[in-house]
Amino acid sequence: MFHSLQRRSPSSVYSYCVSSARFASLADGSPGWGHQVSSLKGRVQQVLSWFQKETEKSPRQNKSLLSLLANQCSYVTSLRVRRAQQIGQLYSNIYSERTRWSLFSRLWRKFHSRHGNACKLMAALTGIFVWEEERIKEEELQRSIDEMKRMEEMSSVFQNSGVECHLPELKPQTEEASDKATKEQPWEMVMDKKHFKLWRRLISGTHLYQYRVFGTYTDVTPRQFFNVQLDTEYRKKWDALVIKLEVIERDVISGSEVLHWVTHFPYPMYSRDYVYVRRYSVDQENNVMVLVSRAVEHPNVPESPEFVRVRSYESQMVIRPHNSFDENGFDYLLTYSDNPQTVFPRYCVSWMVSSGMPDFLEKLHMATLKAKNMEIKVKDYISAKPLDVGSEAKAATQTPDRKSESTCGPARIEYA
């Protein structure tokens, strides 16, 4: 099962042990420590002297002795690994998948609180994606919904067509949020149409902009519009810029998933690729839907020389139906920012994004109409009800349930 270890020659082992003994003798000048080290040094030197003499007499015999030692270590390690596999198989037969992930997350949090740097290093070396740190939290979803509520409170501002206005700044709730709010730039109107308004603001400390769109559609249902956004297979058909779009990994606890998206950029620029995590939530009680995405790093998707990796990317889409999810008419709020890694001046990048966002939203709208009129089959993500608010905390603290008690739980839902 395991490859044989790389063995050192007996002479190199002897030199290493002698150097270690000399270092130990100089480690501390205290009397008690020096006496213990001297005693240990004497014993080590006796063993090494015997080992050196035996090595000079029969080197082949000692090499075979080291080989037996390495084989024994390999044998013990294989037994430990086999035992761990048996334990894992036992737990998989007893507990449901969600309960196993909850237990693993709880153990990981406990270990991470004590050895944070070691956890990151271990995850990087073993190629593991740490969901505990990268999954989209409930707070991020709620923050986007709160922004939509504030936008609706200021809806009277948008009634005055042709009048330039600034978006309301969020009211900070904590000192940290207050300090951050003082550094944020004001929103600037870029486009003002009847059912489409676009703002931008400079991201502090950078030359990049954050964009925000508030719009309305009256000829499609919120359910159709939302499903078309989430359906990766259908997007490959209606978005000609997509080169690759696939789901890399899913989180059974929160419903978050990691995607790899490769898209064309205008000539002569290279194509860009995005690795991002996304999560959606459908709140039928409060009549709102939200989709949040942001860039992450995943060990299964290394950077490719064929594309330019976009490492800074955020997107939040909130949809508020006028009546219900299955009746035509809804408002939406889209907040977007990314760093496309271009060498063009800032005004060129701003023009591309300002013109590209309305174009993308119109293509999304037309794809929804096409799916509605031609009855194209699109996966219904709303019927797969996401986890309730606060379910992450419950999953981390609840006691393990038997598989028979949770056969109808969220673990069986295929998330978007």
C-alpha positions as CSV (number, residue, x, y, z in Angstrom):
1,M,0.0,0.0,0.0
2,F,2.8,2.4,0.9
3,H,6.0,3.1,-0.9
4,S,9.2,2.2,0.9
5,L,10.9,5.1,2.7
6,Q,14.0,6.7,1.4
7,R,16.8,5.3,3.6
8,R,20.0,7.0,4.7
9,S,23.2,5.2,4.9
10,P,24.3,4.1,8.4
11,S,27.2,6.5,8.4
12,S,24.9,9.5,7.7
13,V,22.6,8.3,10.5
14,Y,25.5,8.2,12.8
15,S,26.6,11.7,11.8
16,Y,23.1,13.0,12.3
17,C,22.8,11.5,15.8
18,V,26.2,12.9,16.9
19,S,25.3,16.4,15.8
20,S,22.0,16.1,17.6
21,A,23.8,15.0,20.8
22,R,26.2,18.0,20.5
23,F,23.3,20.4,20.0
24,A,21.5,19.0,23.1
25,S,24.6,19.4,25.2
26,L,24.6,23.1,24.4
27,A,20.8,23.7,24.7
28,D,20.8,24.9,28.3
29,G,23.5,26.0,30.8
30,S,21.4,25.1,33.9
31,P,23.0,22.5,36.3
32,G,20.0,20.2,36.5
33,W,19.5,20.2,32.7
34,G,23.2,19.8,32.1
35,H,23.4,16.7,34.3
36,Q,20.5,15.1,32.5
37,V,21.9,16.0,29.1
38,S,25.4,14.6,30.1
39,S,23.9,11.4,31.3
40,L,21.8,11.1,28.1
41,K,24.8,12.1,26.0
42,G,26.9,9.3,27.5
43,R,24.3,6.7,26.7
44,V,23.7,7.9,23.2
45,Q,27.5,8.0,22.5
46,Q,27.7,4.4,23.8
47,V,25.0,3.3,21.4
48,L,26.4,5.2,18.5
49,S,29.9,3.8,19.1
50,W,28.5,0.3,19.1
51,F,26.4,1.1,16.0
52,Q,29.5,2.6,14.2
53,K,31.6,-0.5,14.9
54,E,28.9,-2.9,13.8
55,T,28.4,-0.8,10.6
56,E,32.1,-1.1,9.8
57,K,31.9,-4.9,10.4
58,S,28.8,-5.8,8.4
59,P,27.2,-2.9,6.5
60,R,24.9,-5.1,4.5
61,Q,23.4,-6.5,7.7
62,N,22.6,-3.1,9.1
63,K,21.1,-2.0,5.8
64,S,18.7,-4.9,6.0
65,L,18.0,-4.0,9.6
66,L,17.0,-0.5,8.5
67,S,14.9,-1.9,5.7
68,L,13.0,-4.1,8.2
69,L,12.4,-1.1,10.4
70,A,11.0,0.9,7.5
71,N,8.8,-2.0,6.5
72,Q,7.5,-2.3,10.0
73,C,6.6,1.4,10.2
74,S,4.8,1.1,6.8
75,Y,2.9,-1.9,8.1
76,V,1.8,-0.1,11.3
77,T,0.7,3.0,9.3
78,S,-1.3,0.8,6.9
79,L,-3.1,-0.7,9.8
80,R,-4.0,2.7,11.2
81,V,-5.3,3.9,7.9
82,R,-7.4,0.7,7.5
83,R,-8.8,1.2,10.9
84,A,-9.7,4.8,10.1
85,Q,-11.5,3.7,6.9
86,Q,-13.5,1.1,8.9
87,I,-14.6,3.7,11.4
88,G,-15.6,6.1,8.6
89,Q,-17.6,3.3,7.0
90,L,-19.3,2.5,10.3
91,Y,-20.3,6.2,10.8
92,S,-21.6,6.4,7.2
93,N,-23.9,3.4,7.8
94,I,-25.2,4.8,11.1
95,Y,-25.6,8.6,10.5
96,S,-27.0,10.6,7.7
97,E,-24.7,12.7,5.4
98,R,-25.7,16.0,6.9
99,T,-25.1,14.7,10.5
100,R,-21.6,13.5,9.5
101,W,-20.8,17.0,8.0
102,S,-22.1,18.6,11.1
103,L,-19.8,16.5,13.3
104,F,-16.9,17.1,11.0
105,S,-17.5,20.9,11.0
106,R,-17.7,21.0,14.8
107,L,-14.4,19.1,15.1
108,W,-12.8,21.3,12.5
109,R,-14.0,24.5,14.3
110,K,-12.6,23.3,17.6
111,F,-9.2,22.3,16.0
112,H,-9.1,25.5,13.9
113,S,-9.6,27.7,17.0
114,R,-6.5,26.3,18.5
115,H,-4.3,25.7,15.4
116,G,-5.5,28.2,12.8
117,N,-2.3,28.5,10.7
118,A,-1.8,24.7,10.9
119,C,-5.3,24.1,9.5
120,K,-4.8,26.4,6.5
121,L,-1.4,24.7,5.8
122,M,-2.9,21.2,6.1
123,A,-5.9,22.1,3.9
124,A,-3.5,23.5,1.2
125,L,-1.2,20.5,1.3
126,T,-4.0,18.0,1.2
127,G,-6.1,19.8,-1.5
128,I,-9.2,20.2,0.7
129,F,-11.7,23.1,0.3
130,V,-12.5,24.5,3.8
131,W,-16.2,25.1,3.7
132,E,-16.2,26.3,7.2
133,E,-14.4,29.5,6.1
134,E,-15.6,29.9,2.5
135,R,-19.4,29.1,2.6
136,I,-21.7,32.0,2.3
137,K,-23.3,32.8,5.7
138,E,-26.8,33.8,6.5
139,E,-25.5,37.3,7.4
140,E,-24.5,37.9,3.8
141,L,-27.9,36.9,2.5
142,Q,-29.7,39.1,5.1
143,R,-27.4,42.0,4.3
144,S,-28.5,41.9,0.7
145,I,-32.1,41.7,1.6
146,D,-31.7,44.7,3.9
147,E,-30.3,46.7,1.1
148,M,-33.3,45.9,-1.0
149,K,-35.6,47.1,1.8
150,R,-33.8,50.4,1.9
151,M,-34.0,50.7,-1.8
152,E,-37.8,50.2,-1.6
153,E,-38.1,52.8,1.1
154,M,-36.5,55.3,-1.3
155,S,-38.6,54.2,-4.3
156,S,-40.2,57.6,-4.3
157,V,-36.9,59.1,-5.5
158,F,-37.1,57.0,-8.6
159,Q,-40.5,58.4,-9.6
160,N,-38.8,61.6,-10.8
161,S,-37.6,60.6,-14.2
162,G,-34.7,62.5,-15.6
163,V,-33.5,63.8,-12.2
164,E,-30.1,62.7,-11.1
165,C,-30.1,61.3,-7.6
166,H,-27.8,59.5,-5.2
167,L,-28.5,56.2,-3.5
168,P,-29.0,56.3,0.2
169,E,-26.0,55.2,2.2
170,L,-26.6,52.3,4.6
171,K,-26.9,53.2,8.3
172,P,-24.0,51.7,10.2
173,Q,-25.1,49.5,13.1
174,T,-21.6,49.0,14.7
175,E,-18.5,51.0,15.2
176,E,-16.7,48.8,12.7
177,A,-19.4,49.4,10.1
178,S,-19.4,53.1,10.9
179,D,-15.7,53.3,10.2
180,K,-16.2,51.4,6.9
181,A,-19.1,53.7,5.9
182,T,-17.0,56.8,6.3
183,K,-14.5,55.4,3.8
184,E,-17.1,54.5,1.2
185,Q,-17.6,56.9,-1.8
186,P,-21.1,58.2,-2.7
187,W,-23.1,56.6,-5.5
188,E,-23.1,58.3,-8.9
189,M,-25.9,57.9,-11.4
190,V,-24.8,56.4,-14.7
191,M,-28.0,55.5,-16.5
192,D,-31.6,56.5,-15.8
193,K,-34.4,54.8,-17.7
194,K,-38.0,54.1,-16.9
195,H,-37.5,50.5,-15.7
196,F,-33.7,50.5,-15.3
197,K,-31.4,52.6,-13.2
198,L,-27.6,52.2,-12.9
199,W,-25.3,53.7,-10.3
200,R,-21.6,53.3,-9.6
201,R,-19.2,54.3,-6.8
202,L,-15.5,54.1,-6.5
203,I,-14.2,51.4,-4.3
204,S,-11.9,53.0,-1.6
205,G,-8.2,52.4,-2.2
206,T,-8.6,51.1,-5.8
207,H,-9.3,52.4,-9.3
208,L,-12.3,50.1,-9.6
209,Y,-16.0,50.8,-9.4
210,Q,-18.9,49.0,-7.7
211,Y,-22.1,49.0,-9.7
212,R,-25.8,48.8,-8.6
213,V,-28.8,48.2,-10.8
214,F,-32.4,48.7,-9.8
215,G,-35.0,47.5,-12.4
216,T,-38.4,46.1,-13.0
217,Y,-39.8,43.4,-15.4
218,T,-43.5,42.9,-15.9
219,D,-43.7,40.2,-18.6
220,V,-42.1,37.3,-16.8
221,T,-42.5,35.7,-13.4
222,P,-40.0,35.9,-10.6
223,R,-39.7,32.1,-10.5
224,Q,-38.8,31.9,-14.2
225,F,-36.3,34.7,-14.0
226,F,-34.7,33.2,-10.9
227,N,-34.4,29.7,-12.3
228,V,-32.9,30.9,-15.6
229,Q,-30.1,32.6,-13.6
230,L,-29.3,29.5,-11.7
231,D,-29.6,26.9,-14.4
232,T,-26.0,26.4,-15.6
233,E,-26.8,24.1,-18.5
234,Y,-29.4,26.5,-19.9
235,R,-27.0,29.4,-19.7
236,K,-24.5,27.6,-21.9
237,K,-27.2,27.9,-24.6
238,W,-28.4,31.5,-24.3
239,D,-25.0,33.2,-23.3
240,A,-22.7,33.0,-26.3
241,L,-19.8,34.3,-24.2
242,V,-19.6,31.2,-21.9
243,I,-16.7,28.9,-22.7
244,K,-17.1,26.7,-19.6
245,L,-19.5,26.7,-16.7
246,E,-19.7,23.8,-14.2
247,V,-20.3,23.1,-10.6
248,I,-17.1,21.9,-8.8
249,E,-18.4,21.1,-5.3
250,R,-21.5,21.5,-3.1
251,D,-21.9,22.1,0.6
252,V,-24.6,19.9,2.1
253,I,-25.0,22.1,5.2
254,S,-25.7,25.6,3.7
255,G,-26.5,24.8,0.1
256,S,-23.5,26.8,-1.1
257,E,-21.7,25.5,-4.2
258,V,-18.4,26.3,-6.0
259,L,-18.5,27.0,-9.7
260,H,-15.9,27.4,-12.4
261,W,-16.9,29.9,-15.1
262,V,-14.8,30.7,-18.2
263,T,-16.0,33.5,-20.4
264,H,-14.9,35.4,-23.6
265,F,-13.6,39.0,-23.2
266,P,-13.5,41.5,-26.1
267,Y,-10.7,41.1,-28.5
268,P,-7.7,41.3,-28.1
269,M,-8.0,40.4,-24.4
270,Y,-7.6,36.9,-23.1
271,S,-10.6,35.0,-21.8
272,R,-11.3,35.3,-18.1
273,D,-12.1,32.5,-15.7
274,Y,-13.8,32.8,-12.3
275,V,-13.9,30.4,-9.4
276,Y,-16.7,31.5,-7.1
277,V,-19.0,30.3,-4.4
278,R,-22.7,31.1,-4.6
279,R,-25.8,30.5,-2.5
280,Y,-29.4,31.3,-2.9
281,S,-32.4,31.7,-0.6
282,V,-36.1,31.8,-1.2
283,D,-38.2,33.3,1.6
284,Q,-41.9,32.7,0.7
285,E,-43.1,34.2,3.9
286,N,-41.4,37.6,3.3
287,N,-41.8,37.2,-0.5
288,V,-38.2,37.7,-1.5
289,M,-35.4,35.8,-3.3
290,V,-31.7,36.4,-3.0
291,L,-28.6,35.1,-4.8
292,V,-25.1,35.9,-3.5
293,S,-21.8,35.1,-5.2
294,R,-18.1,35.9,-4.5
295,A,-14.7,34.7,-5.7
296,V,-12.8,31.9,-3.8
297,E,-9.8,29.7,-4.4
298,H,-10.4,26.0,-4.9
299,P,-7.6,23.3,-5.0
300,N,-9.4,21.4,-7.8
301,V,-9.3,24.4,-10.1
302,P,-5.7,25.6,-10.4
303,E,-4.9,28.7,-12.5
304,S,-4.5,28.0,-16.2
305,P,-2.1,29.8,-18.6
306,E,-4.9,29.9,-21.2
307,F,-7.1,32.3,-19.1
308,V,-6.7,35.2,-16.8
309,R,-7.9,34.4,-13.3
310,V,-10.3,37.0,-11.8
311,R,-9.7,36.9,-8.1
312,S,-11.9,39.8,-7.0
313,Y,-15.6,39.3,-7.8
314,E,-18.8,39.9,-5.9
315,S,-22.4,39.8,-7.0
316,Q,-25.7,40.1,-5.1
317,M,-29.1,39.8,-6.7
318,V,-32.4,40.3,-4.8
319,I,-35.8,39.8,-6.4
320,R,-39.0,41.1,-4.9
321,P,-42.2,39.9,-6.6
322,H,-45.0,42.4,-7.1
323,N,-47.6,39.7,-6.1
324,S,-46.3,36.1,-6.0
325,F,-43.5,34.0,-7.4
326,D,-45.8,32.7,-10.2
327,E,-47.3,36.0,-11.4
328,N,-45.8,38.4,-13.8
329,G,-44.0,41.4,-12.4
330,F,-41.1,42.0,-9.9
331,D,-38.4,44.4,-8.9
332,Y,-34.8,43.4,-8.7
333,L,-31.6,44.9,-7.2
334,L,-28.2,43.8,-8.6
335,T,-24.9,44.8,-6.9
336,Y,-21.8,43.9,-8.7
337,S,-18.0,44.4,-8.6
338,D,-14.9,42.6,-10.0
339,N,-11.4,43.2,-11.1
340,P,-11.0,42.0,-14.6
341,Q,-7.2,42.4,-14.5
342,T,-7.0,44.7,-17.6
343,V,-4.3,47.2,-18.5
344,F,-6.8,49.6,-20.0
345,P,-7.5,53.0,-18.4
346,R,-10.2,53.2,-15.8
347,Y,-12.7,55.0,-18.0
348,C,-12.4,52.2,-20.6
349,V,-13.1,49.5,-18.0
350,S,-16.0,51.6,-16.6
351,W,-17.5,52.0,-20.1
352,M,-17.3,48.2,-20.8
353,V,-19.0,47.3,-17.5
354,S,-21.6,50.1,-17.7
355,S,-22.6,48.9,-21.2
356,G,-22.1,45.2,-20.5
357,M,-24.4,45.0,-17.4
358,P,-27.6,46.3,-19.3
359,D,-26.7,44.0,-22.2
360,F,-26.4,40.9,-19.9
361,L,-29.6,41.7,-18.1
362,E,-31.4,42.0,-21.4
363,K,-30.0,38.7,-22.6
364,L,-31.2,37.2,-19.3
365,H,-34.6,38.7,-19.7
366,M,-34.9,37.4,-23.3
367,A,-33.7,33.9,-22.3
368,T,-36.5,33.9,-19.7
369,L,-39.1,34.9,-22.2
370,K,-37.8,32.3,-24.6
371,A,-38.0,29.6,-22.0
372,K,-41.5,30.7,-21.1
373,N,-42.9,31.0,-24.6
374,M,-41.2,28.0,-26.1
375,E,-41.7,25.9,-23.0
376,I,-38.0,25.2,-22.7
377,K,-37.4,22.9,-19.7
378,V,-35.5,24.8,-17.0
379,K,-34.7,23.3,-13.6
380,D,-37.0,24.6,-10.8
381,Y,-34.8,25.6,-7.9
382,I,-37.5,27.2,-5.9
383,S,-39.3,23.8,-5.4
384,A,-36.1,22.6,-3.8
385,K,-36.6,24.6,-0.7
386,P,-33.3,25.8,0.8
387,L,-32.3,25.6,4.4
388,D,-34.2,27.7,6.9
389,V,-32.5,30.8,8.4
390,G,-30.2,29.9,11.2
391,S,-29.9,26.3,10.1
392,E,-26.1,26.4,10.0
393,A,-26.0,27.2,13.7
394,K,-28.5,24.4,14.4
395,A,-26.6,21.9,12.4
396,A,-23.4,22.7,14.4
397,T,-25.1,22.3,17.8
398,Q,-27.7,19.7,17.4
399,T,-27.2,16.1,18.5
400,P,-26.5,13.4,16.0
401,D,-29.7,12.0,14.4
402,R,-30.1,8.5,13.1
403,K,-30.4,8.1,9.3
404,S,-33.9,6.8,9.6
405,E,-35.0,10.1,11.3
406,S,-33.6,12.4,8.6
407,T,-34.3,10.6,5.3
408,C,-36.5,13.6,4.2
409,G,-34.1,16.3,5.4
410,P,-32.3,19.0,3.3
411,A,-29.4,16.6,2.6
412,R,-31.5,15.1,-0.2
413,I,-32.1,18.4,-1.9
414,E,-30.1,19.3,-4.9
415,Y,-29.0,22.9,-4.4
416,A,-28.4,25.6,-7.0
